[in-house]
Amino acid sequence: MDFYFARSKGGQKWIDEGLKAVKEIRGWYDRYNWNYENKYFILMAEYCNTLGDLTKAIGFYEKAIESARNHRFPHEEGLSLELTGYFHLRLGDTSKGLSLIRESCIPYKAWGATVKVEKLEKFLSSDITACPIY
């Protein structure tokens, strides 16, 4: 959330708070790779996105998706796909963004997050040009 606030509201304060989370997750990732790898990657993707380093951001988003999938964390796979989809929407790649958000419904549904899936399906069926992008 800190990096989202940094992008939407501005301010170094939010970036600094986000970096504290990155540092803490990195420590856990170093000790408990299986459980924290994808979390570290998604935070790094959001950080790079916030700084405008889009190439690095894309790489970290892809790593987060792959890690969550390989480690069988469907809720975090869904989140990684969803955030990557919003990233592509902000870049103007509507087709890829919507495809990723649609794909995020699969692991969310497998995890049992039916309300989340319903919200995403509502978003997908709406006029996205009228929706604020995350």
TARASUL-V500056 format. One record per backbone hydrogen bond with DSSP energy under -1.0 kcal/mol. NH is the residue of the N-H (numbers start at 1). CO is the residue of the C=O. E is the energy in kcal/mol with one decimal. If there is no record, write none. Layout:
{{NH CO E} {NH CO E}}
This chain:
{{5 1 -2.7} {6 2 -2.3} {7 3 -2.1} {8 4 -2.7} {9 5 -3.3} {10 5 -1.2} {15 11 -1.0} {16 12 -3.0} {17 13 -2.2} {18 14 -2.4} {19 15 -2.5} {20 16 -1.6} {21 17 -1.6} {22 18 -2.3} {23 19 -2.6} {24 20 -2.3} {25 21 -2.9} {26 22 -2.7} {27 23 -1.7} {28 24 -1.8} {29 25 -3.1} {30 26 -2.4} {31 27 -1.2} {32 28 -3.7} {36 32 -1.7} {37 33 -2.1} {40 36 -2.4} {41 37 -2.4} {42 38 -2.3} {43 39 -2.0} {44 40 -2.4} {45 41 -2.3} {46 42 -2.3} {47 43 -2.4} {48 44 -2.9} {49 45 -2.5} {50 46 -2.3} {51 47 -2.0} {53 48 -2.3} {54 52 -1.6} {57 53 -2.2} {58 54 -2.6} {59 55 -1.8} {60 56 -2.5} {61 57 -2.9} {62 58 -2.5} {63 59 -2.1} {64 60 -2.5} {65 61 -2.2} {66 62 -2.4} {67 63 -2.9} {68 64 -2.5} {69 65 -2.3} {70 66 -2.9} {71 67 -2.4} {72 69 -1.1} {73 68 -2.7} {77 73 -2.3} {78 74 -2.6} {79 75 -1.9} {80 76 -2.4} {81 77 -2.6} {82 78 -2.8} {83 79 -2.9} {84 80 -2.1} {85 81 -2.3} {86 82 -2.4} {87 83 -2.2} {88 84 -2.2} {89 85 -2.2} {90 86 -2.5} {91 87 -1.4} {92 89 -1.3} {93 88 -2.3} {94 92 -1.5} {97 93 -2.6} {98 94 -2.8} {99 95 -2.0} {100 96 -2.4} {101 97 -2.2} {102 98 -2.7} {103 99 -2.4} {104 100 -1.9} {106 103 -1.3} {108 104 -1.8} {109 105 -2.6} {110 106 -2.3} {111 107 -1.9} {113 108 -2.6} {114 112 -1.9} {117 113 -2.2} {118 114 -2.5} {119 115 -2.2} {120 116 -2.4} {121 117 -2.8} {122 118 -2.1} {123 119 -2.3} {124 120 -3.0} {125 121 -1.6} {126 123 -1.2} {128 126 -1.2} {130 127 -2.2} {131 128 -1.0}}
